[in-house]
Amino acid sequence: MWNDILNHFQTLEHRPLERMAILVGGLLLFWIIEGAIPLFPLRYKKTKLRHAGVNFVFTVIHLIIHTFLAILIIKLSDWCASAEFGLVYWTNANILVTIFIGVLALDFSSWLVHLVMHKVPLLWRFHLIHHSDTNVDVTTGLRHHPGDSLLRGIFFLLLIFISGAPMYSVMIYQTLVVLATAFTHANISLPVKLDKALSYILISPNMHKVHHHWKQPYTDSNYGAVFSIWDRLLGTFSSLDIKQVRYGLDRYYPEEKDEDVLELLKKPFGKLEK
């Protein structure tokens, strides 16, 4: 059974339709759930479908960039295997430990790049497009400027290099992060105690919604993608009564333009609003 599972994930990168089905399936699942148990009554500029269409443009661009990055990911992971380079080889890890190291290393890359984009003004120009969405729902998860997507790919490659993560470990993590992204951005209302319990291990929906609060220091916290360990251990965890959360930005980008695709694409290269 283990060999079948590993072989499935080892070659998943070569089956784009199956990977797309996971992405679309996750989006549709949480789209339905957020319609049934919404957290907030979101006020879209026009309709939820139009809002989704704007974010879908960025999703398509993100997937195109990842398609090219996937070539580098495969080559780097294969090189690590042939050269026996990386933590999984230096520690002679078995399969389970290899998955554990690979998944945690790649999740750390997600936390680290997110932190860096918030702390470096030049990079924040690209990442603020994600935060400019004033109606956070399941479609917000892949609303990333191309510059943001490219930087995420660079950090992902860096942690593959350090960890030596084989492709089955890489694809297990990418499957987890796709589903986690849909889950944490979805406009769903979980029981407070359940959400809090989840947040001790995973990034829960309410935990991530705090990150989308329009004011600092909350915006500069809760950077994790799948696991909450990095925020809790490295001092970037914060909590806030979910009823106090308000989406968007208190500066940099006017709320009335948060669904203007061309303005969003051009914004990193222009003057930021104060």
Salt bridges, closest charged atoms under 4 A:
GLU13 OE2 - ARG19 NH1 3.18
GLU18 OE2 - HIS8 NE2 2.90
GLU18 OE1 - ARG15 NE 2.70
GLU34 OE2 - LYS48 NZ 2.92
ASP133 OD1 - HIS51 NE2 2.95
ASP133 OD2 - ARG143 NH1 3.73
ASP137 OD2 - HIS51 ND1 3.35
ASP148 OD2 - HIS127 ND1 2.83
ASP148 OD2 - HIS144 ND1 3.56
ASP148 OD1 - ARG152 NE 2.60
ASP220 OD1 - HIS118 ND1 2.84
GLU255 OE2 - ARG246 NH2 3.09
ASP258 OD1 - LYS45 NZ 2.83
GLU259 OE1 - ARG50 NH1 2.81
GLU263 OE2 - LYS266 NZ 3.61
GLU273 OE2 - LYS267 NZ 3.81
